[in-house]
Amino acid sequence: MSLPPSQPPRIWVVDDDRTVRFVLAQALRDAGHVVGAFEGPREALAALDDGETPDLVFTDVRMPGVDGLAFLDALKQRRPELPVVVMSAYTDVASTAGAFRGGAQEFLSKPFDLDEAVALVGRMLPAPAEAGAGTDAPKTVGDELVGEAPAMRELFRAIGRLAQAPLNVLVTGETGTGKELVARALHRESPRARKPFVALNTAAIPAELLESELFGHEAGAFTGAARRHVGRFEQADAGTLFLDEIGDMPASLQTRLLRVLAEGEFFRVGGRELIRVDVRVVAATHQDLEAKVREGGFRADLLHRLDVVRLRLPPLRERKADIPALAARFLAQAAKELGTPAKRLQPAALERLQRHDWPGNVRELENLCWRLAALAPAETVTVRDLSGALRVETAASAGQWQRELADDVRAALTRGEPGLHARLREAFDQVLLETALEHTRGHRQQAAEALGLGRNTLTRKLGAGRRRRKPAETP
């Protein structure tokens, strides 16, 4: 089967199980395919009759209404050459034989391995690279999550399970990991998908304006309020409201937010009309909200309302296997926006990216790729191009560890922890020394020279640290 030279294969997934549909579609997108997902044969046949043209279809066997075998028959009547993979948890002879009699090319028994399903597409259709898309084509399009690492695949499964349920979700993860993309995925896969998705970074709005931004205000409610303003909750009615950096919300507004979550109603600032809304809230934070509750900076009852389900987005240093796909995607996006040829990473340059710790996470990688797209002199990015850009990025993200240290100090002071200076100084020394030794592959003299210490000083500090840790390490 031949495809247009620059068009990746378009795959359809038809399954009434939302989790299976979402996870399989995500795996296929990660492999470079364009994916359409349908909850039943009627929707897929309607799309086909409207002129949409898939290159391959995955379909379940047992679905409400039109079952998979009847759907297979209808597909073959319209597109006899269309390859179809039939999926079923019921691996009886009748189902299998019926699928092949109906014209299916392959049969997948549920539960199946996602890698197996993706490999099956590769055997049945030309790979995106063979079709001319290039091995550096982005793994997904739009604002979708990218990831093949185990932690990301587990996250995709959780999104698939949660999408149907109208539960509030708390997304945790470091700054720059892509928490808003998780919120958008939850919205896109939910029954609210055709309704508004509204996002608000609560840390980016001055405290005195945040109440109006959330709940709206009436004309004349305060100086400068010339007309009525509809807040984010009303804008998101019947849809999803994403509240980023929820840990920074002022205490005075936490009470109002709690009431809305509990009752689904509120008054605009300066208003007397009770506003009722149906909004699913997805909140996100990079902070330890439990610690903030203990310190009195966040309401425990609000945390319980928000944290019905918690999803953790891993930092990039925990999913370095995803760096090639992410870098290819960002380089392609930047080239498209800048109107320049897409850059490709030299293998040595890609290996250098995978050694970097990425304190700024996916956002740092994206910014780096944009700089490379604009400034690298050739279409192939070398280690020399990359090292300069990485130094800039590291400088741009400087200060993150100091901020985290300040948070740790504040929390320890609140707890009344004694000996704080000694503990932090010892921890800093150990991180510094052990990282230097890792860099020099255990060569103490080289590590000491790199740090500007004497070899005996380095050895003494290492020994002191190990002696202090020994009682805690002994069962």
C-alpha positions as CSV (number, residue, x, y, z in Angstrom):
1,M,0.0,0.0,0.0
2,S,1.5,3.4,-1.0
3,L,1.2,6.6,0.9
4,P,1.7,10.2,-0.2
5,P,5.4,10.9,0.2
6,S,5.2,13.4,3.1
7,Q,2.1,12.2,5.0
8,P,2.4,9.9,8.0
9,P,0.0,7.0,8.2
10,R,-3.4,7.8,9.7
11,I,-4.6,5.1,12.1
12,W,-8.1,4.8,13.5
13,V,-8.8,3.2,16.9
14,V,-12.4,2.1,17.5
15,D,-13.2,0.8,21.0
16,D,-15.9,1.5,23.5
17,D,-13.3,1.1,26.3
18,R,-12.1,4.7,26.9
19,T,-8.9,3.5,28.6
20,V,-7.9,1.1,25.8
21,R,-8.7,3.7,23.2
22,F,-6.7,6.5,24.8
23,V,-3.6,4.4,25.7
24,L,-3.4,2.7,22.2
25,A,-3.9,6.0,20.5
26,Q,-1.2,7.7,22.5
27,A,1.3,4.9,21.8
28,L,0.5,5.2,18.1
29,R,1.0,9.0,18.2
30,D,4.3,8.5,19.9
31,A,5.3,6.3,17.0
32,G,4.7,9.2,14.6
33,H,1.2,8.3,13.3
34,V,-1.8,10.5,13.0
35,V,-4.6,8.9,15.1
36,G,-8.3,9.2,15.1
37,A,-10.2,7.7,18.1
38,F,-13.8,6.6,18.0
39,E,-16.0,5.1,20.8
40,G,-18.1,3.1,18.4
41,P,-18.5,1.9,14.8
42,R,-21.3,4.4,14.0
43,E,-19.0,7.4,14.7
44,A,-16.2,5.9,12.6
45,L,-18.5,5.0,9.7
46,A,-19.9,8.5,9.8
47,A,-16.4,10.0,9.5
48,L,-15.6,7.6,6.6
49,D,-18.8,8.7,4.8
50,D,-17.7,12.3,5.4
51,G,-14.6,11.7,3.4
52,E,-12.0,10.9,6.0
53,T,-9.5,8.3,4.9
54,P,-7.7,6.1,7.4
55,D,-4.7,3.9,6.3
56,L,-5.3,1.3,8.9
57,V,-8.0,0.5,11.5
58,F,-7.9,-1.1,15.0
59,T,-11.3,-2.2,16.1
60,D,-12.7,-4.1,19.1
61,V,-15.0,-7.0,18.5
62,R,-17.7,-6.7,21.2
63,M,-19.2,-3.2,21.4
64,P,-22.7,-1.8,22.0
65,G,-24.9,-1.4,19.0
66,V,-22.9,-2.4,15.9
67,D,-20.3,-5.0,16.9
68,G,-16.8,-5.2,15.6
69,L,-17.5,-7.9,13.0
70,A,-20.4,-6.0,11.5
71,F,-18.3,-2.9,11.5
72,L,-15.5,-4.9,9.7
73,D,-18.0,-6.0,7.0
74,A,-19.2,-2.3,6.6
75,L,-15.6,-1.2,6.2
76,K,-14.8,-3.8,3.6
77,Q,-17.9,-2.8,1.6
78,R,-16.7,0.8,1.5
79,R,-12.9,0.3,1.4
80,P,-12.0,-3.3,0.4
81,E,-8.3,-2.6,0.5
82,L,-8.3,-1.1,4.0
83,P,-6.1,-3.1,6.4
84,V,-7.9,-3.9,9.7
85,V,-6.7,-5.2,13.0
86,V,-9.3,-6.8,15.2
87,M,-8.9,-6.7,19.0
88,S,-10.7,-8.8,21.6
89,A,-10.5,-10.0,25.1
90,Y,-12.4,-13.1,24.0
91,T,-10.0,-15.3,22.1
92,D,-12.4,-18.0,21.2
93,V,-12.3,-19.8,17.9
94,A,-15.6,-18.2,16.7
95,S,-14.3,-14.6,17.2
96,T,-10.9,-15.3,15.7
97,A,-12.3,-17.1,12.7
98,G,-15.1,-14.6,12.2
99,A,-12.5,-11.8,12.1
100,F,-10.4,-13.4,9.5
101,R,-13.4,-14.5,7.4
102,G,-14.5,-10.8,7.5
103,G,-11.3,-9.6,6.0
104,A,-9.2,-8.7,9.0
105,Q,-5.4,-8.9,8.4
106,E,-4.4,-9.3,12.1
107,F,-6.0,-10.3,15.4
108,L,-4.8,-8.9,18.8
109,S,-5.8,-10.6,22.0
110,K,-6.4,-8.3,24.9
111,P,-4.6,-7.3,27.0
112,F,-1.8,-6.8,24.4
113,D,1.6,-5.2,24.6
114,L,1.6,-1.7,23.2
115,D,5.0,-2.2,21.5
116,E,3.5,-5.2,19.8
117,A,0.6,-3.1,18.5
118,V,3.0,-0.4,17.2
119,A,5.3,-3.0,15.6
120,L,2.2,-4.5,13.9
121,V,1.5,-1.2,12.2
122,G,5.1,-1.1,11.0
123,R,4.7,-4.5,9.4
124,M,1.4,-3.6,7.7
125,L,2.2,-0.1,6.5
126,P,5.3,1.8,5.5
127,A,7.0,3.4,8.5
128,P,6.9,7.2,8.7
129,A,10.6,7.4,7.7
130,E,10.0,5.3,4.6
131,A,7.1,7.5,3.7
132,G,9.4,10.5,3.6
133,A,8.7,12.0,7.0
134,G,12.3,11.5,8.2
135,T,13.5,9.8,11.3
136,D,13.5,13.1,13.1
137,A,9.8,13.8,12.5
138,P,8.0,14.8,15.7
139,K,6.4,12.0,17.7
140,T,3.2,13.9,18.2
141,V,1.5,16.9,17.0
142,G,-0.2,19.8,18.7
143,D,0.0,20.2,22.5
144,E,0.0,16.5,23.3
145,L,2.2,14.7,25.7
146,V,5.2,12.8,24.4
147,G,6.6,9.8,26.2
148,E,7.6,6.2,26.0
149,A,9.3,5.9,29.4
150,P,7.5,3.6,31.8
151,A,6.5,6.5,34.1
152,M,4.9,8.2,31.1
153,R,3.1,5.1,29.9
154,E,1.6,4.7,33.4
155,L,0.5,8.3,33.3
156,F,-1.2,7.8,30.0
157,R,-3.1,4.8,31.4
158,A,-4.2,6.8,34.4
159,I,-5.4,9.6,32.1
160,G,-7.4,7.1,30.1
161,R,-9.0,5.7,33.3
162,L,-9.8,9.1,34.7
163,A,-11.0,10.9,31.6
164,Q,-14.6,9.6,31.9
165,A,-14.9,10.3,35.7
166,P,-15.9,13.9,36.7
167,L,-13.3,13.9,39.5
168,N,-11.1,16.7,40.5
169,V,-7.4,15.9,39.8
170,L,-4.2,17.3,41.4
171,V,-1.2,17.2,39.1
172,T,2.2,17.4,40.8
173,G,5.6,17.8,39.3
174,E,8.5,20.1,39.0
175,T,8.3,23.4,37.1
176,G,8.6,22.9,33.3
177,T,7.4,19.2,33.2
178,G,4.2,19.9,31.3
179,K,1.5,19.8,33.9
180,E,-0.9,21.8,31.7
181,L,-0.6,19.2,29.0
182,V,-1.9,16.6,31.4
183,A,-4.9,18.8,32.2
184,R,-5.5,19.3,28.5
185,A,-5.3,15.6,27.9
186,L,-7.8,14.9,30.7
187,H,-10.2,17.5,29.1
188,R,-9.7,16.3,25.5
189,E,-10.5,12.7,26.4
190,S,-13.5,13.5,28.7
191,P,-17.2,14.0,27.9
192,R,-16.5,17.7,28.4
193,A,-14.2,17.8,25.4
194,R,-16.5,20.0,23.3
195,K,-16.9,22.5,26.2
196,P,-14.4,25.2,27.3
197,F,-10.9,24.4,28.7
198,V,-9.9,27.5,30.7
199,A,-6.4,27.8,32.2
200,L,-5.2,30.2,34.9
201,N,-1.8,30.5,36.6
202,T,-2.7,31.7,40.1
203,A,0.9,32.8,40.8
204,A,0.9,35.1,37.8
205,I,-2.1,37.2,38.9
206,P,-1.6,39.8,41.7
207,A,-3.4,38.7,44.8
208,E,-5.8,41.7,44.8
209,L,-7.0,40.9,41.3
210,L,-7.1,37.1,41.6
211,E,-10.6,37.0,43.2
212,S,-12.1,39.0,40.3
213,E,-10.2,36.8,37.7
214,L,-11.6,33.6,39.2
215,F,-15.2,34.7,40.1
216,G,-15.8,37.8,38.0
217,H,-17.1,41.2,39.2
218,E,-20.0,43.5,38.7
219,A,-19.7,47.0,37.3
220,G,-18.7,49.5,40.1
221,A,-17.5,46.7,42.4
222,F,-14.2,48.5,42.9
223,T,-12.3,51.4,41.5
224,G,-11.7,50.8,37.8
225,A,-14.5,48.2,37.4
226,A,-16.3,50.0,34.6
227,R,-18.3,47.0,33.4
228,R,-19.2,43.5,34.4
229,H,-16.4,40.9,34.1
230,V,-17.1,37.2,33.7
231,G,-14.6,35.1,35.7
232,R,-12.8,31.9,34.8
233,F,-15.3,29.7,36.6
234,E,-18.2,31.0,34.5
235,Q,-16.1,30.8,31.4
236,A,-15.4,27.1,32.1
237,D,-19.0,26.2,32.9
238,A,-19.6,22.6,31.7
239,G,-15.9,22.3,30.9
240,T,-12.6,22.1,32.7
241,L,-10.8,24.8,34.7
242,F,-7.0,24.3,35.1
243,L,-5.5,26.1,38.1
244,D,-1.8,26.1,37.9
245,E,0.5,26.8,40.9
246,I,-2.4,26.3,43.3
247,G,0.0,26.3,46.2
248,D,0.5,30.0,45.8
249,M,-3.1,30.9,46.2
250,P,-3.7,33.5,49.0
251,A,-5.3,32.1,52.1
252,S,-8.3,34.5,51.8
253,L,-9.2,33.0,48.4
254,Q,-8.7,29.4,49.5
255,T,-12.0,29.7,51.5
256,R,-13.9,31.0,48.5
257,L,-12.5,28.3,46.3
258,L,-13.4,25.6,48.8
259,R,-17.0,26.8,48.8
260,V,-17.2,26.6,45.0
261,L,-15.8,23.1,44.9
262,A,-18.2,22.0,47.6
263,E,-21.4,23.8,46.4
264,G,-20.8,24.6,42.8
265,E,-22.0,28.2,43.4
266,F,-20.6,31.7,44.1
267,F,-21.2,35.4,43.9
268,R,-19.3,37.7,41.6
269,V,-17.3,40.4,43.4
270,G,-19.8,43.1,44.3
271,G,-22.7,40.9,43.1
272,R,-25.9,39.6,44.7
273,E,-26.8,37.1,42.0
274,L,-25.9,33.5,43.0
275,I,-24.0,31.9,40.1
276,R,-24.1,28.1,39.7
277,V,-21.6,26.3,37.6
278,D,-20.6,22.7,36.7
279,V,-16.8,22.7,36.4
280,R,-14.2,20.0,36.6
281,V,-11.1,21.4,38.3
282,V,-7.6,20.2,37.5
283,A,-5.1,21.9,39.8
284,A,-1.3,21.7,39.6
285,T,1.6,22.5,41.8
286,H,5.4,22.0,42.1
287,Q,5.2,22.4,45.9
288,D,4.7,19.9,48.7
289,L,1.1,20.8,49.7
290,E,1.1,18.5,52.7
291,A,4.1,20.4,54.1
292,K,2.3,23.7,53.4
293,V,-0.7,22.4,55.3
294,R,1.5,21.5,58.3
295,E,3.0,25.0,58.1
296,G,-0.4,26.7,58.0
297,G,0.0,28.0,54.4
298,F,-2.7,25.8,52.8
299,R,-6.1,24.6,54.0
300,A,-6.3,20.9,54.6
301,D,-9.9,20.7,53.6
302,L,-9.1,22.5,50.3
303,L,-6.3,20.0,49.6
304,H,-8.7,17.1,50.2
305,R,-11.2,18.7,47.7
306,L,-8.6,19.1,45.1
307,D,-6.7,15.9,45.7
308,V,-9.4,13.4,44.8
309,V,-7.0,11.8,42.4
310,R,-3.3,12.7,42.2
311,L,-1.1,12.3,39.1
312,R,2.7,12.8,39.3
313,L,4.5,14.1,36.2
314,P,8.1,12.9,36.3
315,P,11.0,15.3,35.7
316,L,12.9,14.9,32.5
317,R,15.9,13.5,34.3
318,E,13.8,10.5,35.2
319,R,12.6,9.9,31.6
320,K,15.7,10.6,29.5
321,A,14.7,7.9,27.0
322,D,12.1,10.5,25.8
323,I,14.7,13.1,25.0
324,P,15.2,12.1,21.3
325,A,11.5,12.2,20.6
326,L,11.0,15.5,22.4
327,A,14.0,17.2,20.8
328,A,12.9,16.1,17.3
329,R,9.4,17.4,18.0
330,F,10.6,20.8,19.3
331,L,13.2,21.2,16.5
332,A,10.5,20.5,13.9
333,Q,8.0,22.9,15.5
334,A,10.7,25.6,15.7
335,A,11.7,25.1,12.0
336,K,8.0,25.4,11.0
337,E,7.5,28.6,12.9
338,L,10.8,30.2,11.8
339,G,10.4,29.1,8.2
340,T,13.8,27.3,8.2
341,P,14.9,23.7,7.3
342,A,14.5,21.4,10.3
343,K,17.7,20.8,12.2
344,R,18.9,17.3,13.1
345,L,21.0,16.3,16.1
346,Q,24.3,14.7,15.5
347,P,24.5,11.3,17.5
348,A,27.2,12.7,19.7
349,A,25.0,15.8,20.4
350,L,22.0,13.7,21.3
351,E,24.2,11.7,23.7
352,R,25.3,15.0,25.3
353,L,21.6,16.0,25.7
354,Q,20.9,12.7,27.5
355,R,23.7,13.3,30.0
356,H,22.4,16.7,30.9
357,D,20.4,16.9,34.2
358,W,17.7,19.3,32.8
359,P,16.9,21.4,35.9
360,G,14.3,23.2,33.8
361,N,12.8,20.0,32.5
362,V,10.9,19.8,29.2
363,R,10.6,23.6,29.1
364,E,14.3,23.9,29.2
365,L,14.7,21.4,26.4
366,E,12.1,23.2,24.3
367,N,13.9,26.5,24.8
368,L,17.2,25.0,23.8
369,C,15.7,23.5,20.6
370,W,14.3,26.9,19.6
371,R,17.7,28.5,20.1
372,L,19.4,25.8,18.1
373,A,16.8,26.2,15.3
374,A,17.5,29.9,15.2
375,L,21.3,30.0,15.8
376,A,22.9,26.7,14.8
377,P,24.8,27.4,11.5
378,A,24.1,24.1,9.8
379,E,21.2,21.7,9.5
380,T,23.2,19.1,11.6
381,V,23.6,20.2,15.2
382,T,27.0,19.4,16.6
383,V,28.3,19.0,20.1
384,R,30.0,22.4,19.7
385,D,26.6,24.0,18.9
386,L,25.0,22.3,21.8
387,S,27.6,23.0,24.5
388,G,27.3,26.7,24.0
389,A,23.5,26.5,24.1
390,L,23.5,24.3,27.2
391,R,25.7,26.7,29.0
392,V,23.2,29.5,28.3
393,E,20.3,27.3,29.4
394,T,22.1,26.3,32.6
395,A,22.7,30.0,33.4
396,A,19.1,30.8,32.6
397,S,17.9,28.2,35.1
398,A,20.4,29.2,37.8
399,G,18.7,30.0,41.1
400,Q,16.3,27.0,41.1
401,W,18.3,25.0,43.6
402,Q,18.7,28.2,45.8
403,R,15.0,28.7,45.8
404,E,14.4,25.0,46.7
405,L,17.1,25.4,49.5
406,A,15.2,28.5,50.8
407,D,12.0,26.5,50.9
408,D,13.7,23.7,52.8
409,V,15.2,26.2,55.3
410,R,11.8,27.9,55.9
411,A,10.2,24.5,56.5
412,A,13.0,23.5,58.9
413,L,12.8,26.8,60.8
414,T,9.0,26.4,61.1
415,R,9.5,22.9,62.6
416,G,12.2,24.3,65.0
417,E,14.8,21.9,63.8
418,P,18.1,22.3,65.6
419,G,21.6,22.3,64.0
420,L,20.2,23.4,60.7
421,H,23.4,25.0,59.4
422,A,25.5,21.9,60.1
423,R,23.1,19.6,58.5
424,L,22.8,21.6,55.3
425,R,26.5,22.3,55.1
426,E,27.2,18.5,55.4
427,A,24.6,17.7,52.8
428,F,26.0,20.3,50.4
429,D,29.6,18.9,50.8
430,Q,28.5,15.4,50.2
431,V,26.6,16.2,47.0
432,L,29.5,18.3,45.7
433,L,32.1,15.6,46.5
434,E,30.2,12.6,45.2
435,T,29.2,14.4,42.0
436,A,32.8,15.3,41.4
437,L,33.9,11.7,41.9
438,E,31.2,10.5,39.6
439,H,32.4,12.9,36.9
440,T,36.0,11.7,37.3
441,R,34.9,8.0,37.5
442,G,36.2,7.7,41.1
443,H,39.6,9.3,40.6
444,R,40.1,11.2,43.8
445,Q,43.0,13.3,42.8
446,Q,41.2,14.6,39.6
447,A,38.1,15.3,41.7
448,A,40.0,17.2,44.3
449,E,41.8,19.3,41.6
450,A,38.5,20.0,39.8
451,L,37.0,21.3,43.1
452,G,40.1,23.2,44.2
453,L,40.7,21.0,47.2
454,G,43.6,19.0,48.4
455,R,43.3,15.2,48.0
456,N,43.5,14.7,51.8
457,T,40.8,17.3,52.4
458,L,38.5,15.5,49.9
459,T,39.2,12.1,51.5
460,R,38.6,13.5,55.0
461,K,35.3,15.0,54.1
462,L,34.1,11.8,52.4
463,G,35.1,9.8,55.4
464,A,33.3,12.1,57.8
465,G,30.1,12.0,55.7
466,R,30.2,8.2,55.6
467,R,30.7,7.9,59.3
468,R,27.8,10.1,60.0
469,R,25.5,8.1,57.7
470,K,26.6,4.7,58.9
471,P,24.3,4.3,62.0
472,A,21.3,5.2,59.9
473,E,22.3,2.7,57.2
474,T,22.9,-0.2,59.6
475,P,19.7,-2.3,60.2
